[in-house]
Amino acid sequence: ASPLGDTATPRAMETDAYATPERRRARASEPSTSAARARGKTGHRGAGASPRGRAGVNGSERDARLDDDSAAPMDSGMELRAEDDDDDPFIAQLSQIAHEPRVHVGEENAAATAYCAGRRSRGKTFNDPVHGHMYFNPKLCDVIDTPQMQRLRELKQLGTSYYVFPGAGHNRFEHSLGTCHLANTVFESIKRSAPRHGLGLTVEDKLCVQLAGLCHDMGHGPFSHVFDNEFLPLRHGWDPKVVAPWNHERMGADMFSWCLDDNHIDLEPQVVRRVCDFITSNEEGAKEKRFLFDIIANKQNGIDVDKFEYLLRDSYQAGVRMSVDTMRLTSHMKVIDDRICFKSSEANNVYALFHSRASMHQSVYTHKKAKAVEYMVVDALVEADIAWNGRISNSIWSVEDFIAMDDTLLKQIEFCDDPALAKARDIVRRIRRRELYRFVNEYTVPEDQVVDFKPVEAKDITSCQGTNNIPGGLKPDDIIVQCLKIDYGQKGHKDPVENVRFFHYWDDETSCSIAKEQISSLLPRNFVHRVVRVFSRRREPEYIEATAQAFSNFQRRQLGKEAQITPVKRQRFSNDS
């Protein structure tokens, strides 16, 4: 057998610790014969036995099929009995997988261990508050212990949301470890749920998926998406309607390649190429096993371990509850037609995933105070970049320069005595004193205007200001307009579940789509939400009042009424940050 071939995994045998009382009583009454034990170990079926113990999808032996709520069978060769539907010992519940004696994932046999060997003779186990104990083989540890990977310790996962949620101080380093861990879990899940002939998965496949999960965020800049979406377009003059010539995914692939060369980590060229393709979601050269691209960054429907991980970790750290059960999604997936599909009983759970994402965007990622800090950080970085002759903005063209870019830039600005940094330094010190840009008000764009929404600019607001107490009137540079869009992750405001494929029973060989109307009448009609917000860079009462009045006048002109929820008076006299 090839050293890269499928490796046998030990069965997650049900023990009394996990069996229900009914199951224990049933086991006590069963004959304990060597023949029965041998039958359970070999898993041979009698002649003419149907797969999974069923007569077929529409067969009459309905009692013999797996219950809708059961997880993927751990071994497709196991014999299933009708009376053991819910408690069959060979059903690989994720809780059983987690308690298997072999906790060192990635070391199924000597061949796998040899392939994943690094400079170390042993791997490492990390204790994580979200996932518990996570094991990483020696090759993964070689990558973890590099300057390129350790840089992620200096990048806050939630950027400026940390200034609002003090518990959300986690970094992209631990998110990357968690994504690697979940990538391994999903890999094992689809391997266990594969048909008897298997998916042809190899140790190389597994290592590539793990490395892609580990290194997928290497290309993020300071304050993460603030750097990509706000700072760089301002400094380089990129048109927001045109695809930018730089993105953090491509930079992540470049950083990974440089990491290997810079630290003399030996990987086969095809492994490096595949990992880079997984990071950038480049499927052009893939002729088979396209489902592996769905694990890290799923461009088909957005259901991937990156999303699982950041939702789990961000909600935990921010103290926000979610309704989705990602563990259940992980244990109810299989590969059909070269794509990862989900059990039809999990359709509501899939919607819960996208709803949880939208909810986190609304309550955490785009919190109004976090956005106020974000705009101040952008202004500070712009002023510093001017003073430093483009050192920050031009770092994206070189991995050697980019590795020095992290969240510590604010401290460099704050404690630098260079007179050219006076404006940037003043903004950073305002953040320290929490003298933030003032949130003035917001309104929700009416449903009938969401699709054809035209972005609102600062000059649109200032043109409606009327008379005020500001000498020379309100200027566009005095205010910031945020056109916020929260959706379910699909372009064109579509229902994301339209692109999700389902199956009904574990031995199904074809997938299907499920219409929203078949799932629930409580699901949303629209999958996009737009809000227009206004912030004031100046904190003086006259500026706040003038901005609030101009914003109200703008709403009357555009919508025929004031659509904001909070009255102007409440905003006018509030001095809190």
C-alpha positions in Angstrom: 0.0 0.0 0.0 1.1 3.5 -0.7 2.4 5.5 2.4 0.0 8.2 1.3 -3.0 6.0 1.0 -6.1 6.0 3.1 -5.3 4.9 6.7 -7.5 2.8 8.8 -8.9 4.6 11.9 -10.0 2.8 15.1 -13.7 2.6 15.6 -15.3 4.8 18.2 -16.7 1.9 20.3 -19.6 2.8 22.5 -18.8 2.2 26.2 -21.0 2.2 29.2 -19.9 5.7 29.9 -21.7 7.0 26.8 -24.5 4.4 26.5 -28.1 5.2 27.5 -29.6 3.1 30.3 -31.9 1.4 27.7 -28.8 0.5 25.7 -27.0 -0.9 28.7 -30.0 -3.1 29.6 -30.2 -4.3 26.0 -26.5 -5.1 25.9 -26.8 -7.1 29.2 -29.5 -9.3 27.6 -27.5 -10.0 24.4 -25.5 -13.3 24.0 -21.8 -12.7 24.5 -20.4 -15.1 22.0 -17.1 -15.0 20.1 -19.1 -15.3 16.9 -21.1 -12.2 17.7 -17.9 -10.3 18.6 -16.2 -11.5 15.4 -19.3 -10.4 13.4 -19.1 -7.0 15.0 -15.4 -6.6 14.3 -15.4 -7.8 10.7 -18.6 -6.1 9.7 -19.3 -8.6 6.9 -22.9 -8.5 5.5 -24.8 -11.4 4.4 -25.4 -12.0 0.7 -27.7 -9.5 -0.8 -27.6 -7.1 2.2 -28.4 -3.5 1.2 -25.9 -0.7 2.1 -26.3 0.7 5.6 -28.9 -2.0 6.3 -31.6 -0.4 4.1 -33.5 -1.7 1.1 -33.0 1.7 -0.7 -34.0 5.3 -0.4 -37.7 4.4 -0.9 -37.4 0.8 0.3 -39.9 -0.9 2.6 -37.3 -1.7 5.4 -37.8 1.7 6.9 -37.0 0.6 10.4 -33.6 -0.5 9.3 -32.3 2.8 8.1 -30.5 5.3 10.3 -32.5 7.8 12.3 -32.6 11.3 10.8 -30.8 12.7 13.8 -27.9 10.2 13.8 -24.5 11.3 12.7 -22.3 9.9 10.0 -21.5 6.2 10.3 -18.0 5.7 11.4 -17.3 2.7 9.2 -19.3 2.0 6.1 -18.7 -1.7 6.4 -20.4 -2.1 9.8 -23.6 -4.2 10.1 -26.5 -2.2 11.4 -29.5 -3.8 13.1 -33.0 -2.4 13.0 -33.4 -2.5 16.8 -30.3 -0.4 17.3 -31.3 2.7 15.3 -30.5 5.5 17.7 -27.8 3.8 19.8 -25.7 1.8 17.4 -22.2 1.7 18.7 -20.7 2.3 15.2 -22.4 5.7 14.8 -19.6 8.2 15.0 -21.1 10.9 17.2 -18.6 13.7 17.6 -18.7 13.3 21.3 -17.4 9.8 20.9 -14.8 10.9 18.5 -13.6 13.5 21.0 -13.1 10.7 23.7 -11.3 8.2 21.5 -8.1 6.9 23.1 -6.1 8.2 20.1 -6.1 12.0 20.8 -3.1 12.8 18.6 -4.8 13.6 15.4 -2.7 13.2 12.3 -0.8 10.2 13.6 -2.9 7.3 12.5 0.1 5.1 11.5 3.8 5.1 11.1 3.5 6.3 7.4 1.4 9.3 8.4 3.8 10.1 11.2 6.8 9.9 8.9 5.2 12.1 6.2 4.3 14.8 8.8 7.7 14.7 10.5 9.5 18.0 11.0 12.5 19.2 12.9 10.9 18.0 16.1 10.4 14.4 17.0 7.0 15.1 18.7 4.1 17.4 18.1 2.4 19.8 20.5 -0.9 19.9 22.3 -2.5 23.3 22.9 -5.2 23.9 25.5 -7.8 26.2 24.0 -10.9 27.7 25.8 -13.1 27.1 22.7 -12.0 23.7 21.4 -10.2 22.1 24.3 -7.0 20.2 23.6 -5.8 20.6 20.1 -2.9 18.5 18.8 -0.5 19.6 16.0 2.0 17.3 14.3 5.7 18.2 14.1 5.4 19.6 10.6 2.6 22.0 11.7 4.7 23.0 14.7 7.6 23.9 12.4 5.3 26.5 10.8 3.8 27.7 14.0 7.2 28.5 15.5 8.2 31.0 12.8 8.2 34.8 12.9 5.6 34.9 10.1 3.1 32.9 12.1 4.0 34.5 15.5 3.3 37.9 14.0 -0.4 37.0 14.2 -0.2 37.3 18.0 0.0 41.1 17.4 -3.2 41.3 15.3 -6.5 41.5 17.2 -9.1 39.2 15.7 -11.8 41.8 16.1 -9.8 44.9 15.5 -11.3 48.0 17.1 -14.3 46.0 18.6 -11.9 45.2 21.4 -12.3 48.9 22.5 -16.0 48.1 23.1 -15.9 44.4 24.2 -13.0 44.1 26.7 -13.1 40.4 26.7 -12.5 40.2 22.9 -8.8 40.6 23.2 -8.0 37.4 21.2 -5.7 37.5 18.3 -5.5 35.9 14.8 -2.9 33.5 16.1 -5.4 31.5 18.2 -8.0 31.8 15.5 -5.6 30.2 13.0 -4.8 27.4 15.4 -8.5 26.8 15.9 -9.2 26.8 12.1 -6.4 24.2 11.6 -8.0 22.1 14.3 -11.5 22.3 12.8 -10.1 21.6 9.3 -8.7 18.3 10.6 -12.1 17.6 12.3 -14.0 18.2 9.1 -11.5 16.1 7.1 -12.0 13.2 9.4 -15.8 13.6 9.3 -16.1 13.4 5.6 -13.6 10.6 5.5 -15.7 8.6 8.0 -19.0 9.3 6.1 -17.4 8.3 2.7 -18.9 5.3 0.8 -17.1 2.0 1.2 -14.8 2.6 -1.8 -13.6 5.8 -0.1 -12.7 9.2 -1.4 -9.0 8.5 -2.1 -7.9 10.8 0.7 -4.2 10.7 1.5 -2.0 11.9 4.2 -0.8 14.6 1.8 -4.4 15.8 1.4 -4.8 16.1 5.1 -1.5 18.0 5.7 -2.5 20.4 2.9 -5.9 21.1 4.5 -4.3 21.6 7.9 -1.6 23.9 6.7 -4.1 26.0 4.7 -6.3 26.3 7.9 -3.2 27.3 9.9 -1.9 29.9 7.5 -5.0 31.3 5.9 -4.8 34.6 7.8 -1.0 35.2 7.4 -1.8 38.0 5.0 -3.9 40.2 7.2 -2.6 43.7 7.9 -2.9 46.0 11.0 -6.4 46.0 12.4 -7.4 43.4 9.9 -10.2 44.4 7.6 -9.8 48.1 8.5 -6.4 48.0 6.7 -7.9 46.3 3.6 -11.2 48.1 3.2 -10.6 51.6 4.6 -6.9 52.5 4.8 -5.4 51.1 1.6 -8.1 52.5 -0.8 -7.6 55.9 0.7 -3.8 55.9 0.3 -3.7 54.2 -3.1 -6.8 55.8 -4.6 -8.4 52.5 -5.5 -11.9 52.6 -7.0 -14.3 50.7 -4.6 -16.2 49.5 -7.7 -13.2 47.8 -9.2 -11.4 44.7 -7.8 -8.4 45.9 -5.8 -4.9 44.9 -7.1 -4.1 43.5 -3.6 -6.0 41.3 -1.1 -5.0 39.5 2.1 -5.6 36.1 0.7 -3.0 36.5 -2.0 -0.6 38.0 0.5 -1.3 35.1 2.8 -0.2 32.7 0.1 3.0 34.8 -0.5 3.7 34.9 3.3 3.3 31.1 3.5 5.8 30.5 0.7 8.2 33.0 2.2 7.8 31.4 5.6 8.9 28.0 4.3 12.0 29.5 2.5 12.9 31.8 5.3 12.8 29.1 8.0 14.1 26.2 5.8 11.0 24.1 6.2 11.0 21.3 3.8 7.8 20.6 1.9 7.1 19.0 -1.4 6.5 21.6 -4.2 3.0 20.2 -4.9 2.1 20.6 -1.2 3.2 24.2 -1.2 1.2 24.8 -4.4 -1.9 23.1 -3.1 -1.8 25.0 0.2 -1.6 28.3 -1.6 -4.5 27.3 -3.8 -6.6 26.4 -0.8 -5.8 29.8 0.9 -6.7 31.8 -2.3 -9.6 29.4 -3.3 -8.0 28.9 -6.6 -9.7 25.8 -8.1 -8.4 26.3 -11.7 -5.8 23.6 -11.5 -7.8 21.1 -9.5 -9.0 18.1 -11.5 -10.3 16.1 -8.6 -11.1 16.4 -4.9 -12.6 19.8 -5.3 -14.5 19.3 -2.1 -11.2 19.9 -0.2 -11.5 23.6 -1.2 -14.9 23.7 0.6 -13.2 23.1 3.9 -11.2 26.3 4.5 -12.7 28.9 2.2 -15.9 27.8 0.6 -16.7 30.0 -2.4 -19.8 27.9 -3.3 -21.9 28.8 -0.3 -19.7 30.2 2.5 -20.0 27.2 4.9 -16.4 26.6 6.0 -14.3 26.0 9.1 -13.0 29.6 9.0 -16.6 30.8 9.6 -17.2 28.1 12.2 -14.1 29.1 14.1 -14.5 32.9 14.1 -18.1 32.7 15.0 -17.4 30.3 17.9 -14.4 32.3 19.2 -15.7 35.8 18.6 -19.1 35.1 20.3 -17.4 33.4 23.2 -14.9 36.2 23.8 -17.4 39.0 23.3 -20.0 37.3 25.5 -22.6 37.0 22.8 -24.8 33.9 22.4 -25.4 32.2 19.0 -28.1 29.9 17.9 -26.1 27.7 15.5 -24.6 24.3 16.4 -21.5 24.0 14.3 -20.5 20.7 15.9 -23.7 19.2 14.5 -23.1 20.6 11.0 -19.6 19.0 11.2 -20.9 15.6 12.0 -23.7 15.7 9.4 -21.8 16.2 6.2 -20.6 14.0 3.4 -19.2 14.3 -0.1 -21.4 13.8 -3.1 -20.5 14.8 -6.6 -17.2 16.2 -5.4 -18.8 18.7 -3.1 -19.5 18.7 0.7 -23.3 18.3 1.3 -25.3 18.4 4.5 -28.0 16.2 5.9 -31.5 17.6 5.1 -32.4 17.6 8.8 -29.8 20.3 9.2 -31.4 22.8 6.9 -32.6 25.0 9.8 -29.1 24.8 11.3 -27.6 26.0 8.1 -29.9 29.1 8.1 -28.9 29.6 11.8 -25.2 29.7 10.8 -25.9 32.6 8.4 -28.2 34.3 10.8 -25.5 34.1 13.5 -23.0 35.7 11.2 -25.4 38.5 10.4 -26.2 39.0 14.1 -22.5 39.2 15.0 -21.9 41.8 12.3 -24.8 43.9 13.6 -24.0 43.7 17.3 -20.2 43.3 17.5 -18.3 43.8 14.3 -20.0 47.0 13.2 -20.8 48.4 16.7 -21.1 52.2 16.4 -18.4 52.9 19.0 -16.1 50.3 17.4 -16.6 52.1 14.1 -15.9 55.4 15.7 -12.5 54.1 16.9 -12.0 52.5 13.5 -12.3 55.8 11.7 -9.9 57.4 14.1 -7.4 54.6 13.6 -7.7 55.1 9.8 -7.1 58.8 10.1 -4.1 58.3 12.3 -2.6 55.7 9.9 -3.2 58.0 7.0 -1.4 60.9 8.7 1.5 58.6 9.8 1.8 57.2 6.3 2.2 60.7 4.9 4.8 61.5 7.5 6.7 58.2 6.8 6.6 58.6 3.0 4.2 55.7 2.4 6.0 53.2 4.5 2.8 51.6 5.7 0.8 51.6 2.5 3.7 50.4 0.3 4.5 47.5 2.7 1.9 45.4 0.9 4.2 45.0 -2.1 7.0 43.2 -0.1 6.6 40.3 2.4 9.8 41.5 4.1 8.2 44.9 4.8 4.8 43.6 5.5 5.8 41.4 8.4 6.6 44.5 10.4 3.0 45.8 10.0 0.8 44.9 13.0 -1.4 46.6 15.6 1.7 48.0 17.5 1.8 50.8 14.9 -0.4 52.9 17.2 2.2 52.7 19.9 4.9 53.6 17.5 2.9 56.7 16.5 2.0 57.6 20.1 5.6 57.5 21.4 7.4 58.9 18.4 8.8 62.5 18.9 8.8 63.3 15.1 7.0 66.6 14.6 5.6 65.3 11.3 3.5 62.9 13.4 1.8 65.5 15.5 -1.6 65.1 13.9 -1.5 61.3 14.0 -0.2 61.4 17.6 -3.0 63.6 18.7 -5.6 61.2 17.2 -4.1 58.2 19.0 -4.0 60.1 22.3 -7.7 61.0 21.8 -8.4 57.3 21.5 -6.5 56.7 24.8 -8.6 59.3 26.5 -11.7 58.0 24.8 -12.5 61.3 23.1 -13.9 59.5 20.2 -15.6 60.7 17.0 -19.2 61.2 17.9 -21.9 58.9 16.5 -24.8 61.3 15.6 -27.6 59.1 14.2 -28.6 56.4 11.8 -31.6 55.2 9.8 -32.5 51.9 8.2 -32.9 52.0 4.4 -36.5 51.1 3.4 -36.9 47.6 2.1 -38.0 48.8 -1.4 -34.8 50.9 -1.8 -32.3 48.3 -0.6 -31.6 46.7 -4.0 -31.1 49.9 -5.9 -29.4 51.8 -3.0 -27.1 54.6 -4.0 -24.3 55.2 -1.4 -24.6 58.4 0.6 -21.6 60.7 0.7 -20.6 63.4 3.2 -21.4 66.1 0.7 -25.0 64.9 0.4 -25.5 65.5 4.1 -23.7 68.9 4.3 -25.7 70.1 1.4 -28.8 69.8 3.6 -27.4 71.7 6.6 -29.4 74.9 6.5 -28.4 77.6 9.0 -26.3 76.8 12.1 -23.7 78.3 14.5 -20.6 77.0 12.7 -18.5 79.7 11.1 -18.4 79.0 7.4 -20.9 76.1 7.8 -20.5 72.3 8.1 -17.8 70.9 5.7 -17.7 67.3 4.3 -14.4 66.7 6.1 -16.2 67.4 9.4 -18.4 64.3 9.1 -18.1 60.6 8.2 -20.9 58.7 6.5 -21.1 54.9 6.9 -23.2 53.0 4.4 -23.5 49.7 6.3 -24.6 46.5 4.6 -25.2 43.3 6.5 -26.2 40.3 4.5 -26.1 36.5 4.6 -22.7 36.4 2.8 -24.0 36.1 -0.8 -23.6 38.5 -3.7 -26.7 39.9 -5.2 -28.6 39.7 -1.8 -29.5 36.0 -2.5 -30.6 33.3 -0.2 -27.3 31.5 0.6 -29.0 28.2 1.1 -29.9 28.1 -2.6 -26.2 27.1 -3.1 -26.1 24.4 -0.4 -26.6 20.8 -1.4 -28.3 18.3 0.9 -28.9 14.6 1.2 -31.6 12.6 3.0 -30.0 9.3 4.0 -26.4 8.4 4.6 -26.2 6.0 1.6 -27.6 8.5 -0.8 -25.4 9.0 -3.8 -27.2 12.1 -5.2 -27.7 15.5 -3.6 -30.6 17.9 -3.8 -31.5 21.5 -3.1 -34.3 22.4 -0.6 -36.5 25.4 -1.2 -36.9 27.9 1.7 -40.6 27.3 1.7 -40.1 23.7 2.5 -38.0 24.5 5.6 -39.9 27.1 7.5 -42.3 30.1 7.0 -40.4 32.0 9.7 -37.3 32.5 7.6 -36.5 36.0 6.3 -37.9 37.3 3.0 -34.8 39.5 2.3 -31.2 38.6 3.0 -29.7 42.1 3.2 -30.0 45.0 5.6 -28.7 48.5 4.9 -28.2 51.3 7.4 -26.9 54.8 6.9 -24.9 56.2 9.8 -23.3 59.6 10.4 -20.3 60.4 12.7 -18.8 63.8 13.6 -15.1 64.2 13.8 -15.7 67.3 16.0 -17.1 66.9 19.5 -18.2 70.5 20.1 -22.0 70.7 20.7 -22.5 73.1 17.8 -21.0 70.6 15.4 -23.1 67.7 16.8 -26.3 69.8 16.5 -25.5 71.0 13.0 -24.7 67.4 11.8 -27.9 66.0 13.4 -30.0 68.7 11.8 -28.4 68.2 8.4 -28.9 64.5 8.6 -32.6 64.9 9.5 -33.1 67.3 6.6 -31.4 64.8 4.3 -33.9 62.1 5.3 -36.8 64.3 4.7 -35.5 65.1 1.2 -34.7 61.5 0.3 -37.4 59.6 2.1 -40.1 62.2 2.7 -39.8 61.8 6.5 -37.3 61.2 9.3 -36.5 57.5 9.4 -34.1 57.5 12.3 -35.3 55.9 15.5 -33.6 58.2 18.1 -34.9 61.8 18.2 -32.5 64.6 17.4 -32.8 66.0 20.9 -31.4 62.9 22.6 -28.3 63.2 20.4 -28.0 66.9 20.8 -27.3 67.1 24.5 -25.6 63.8 25.1 -21.9 64.2 26.0 -21.0 60.6 26.8 -18.6 58.7 24.6 
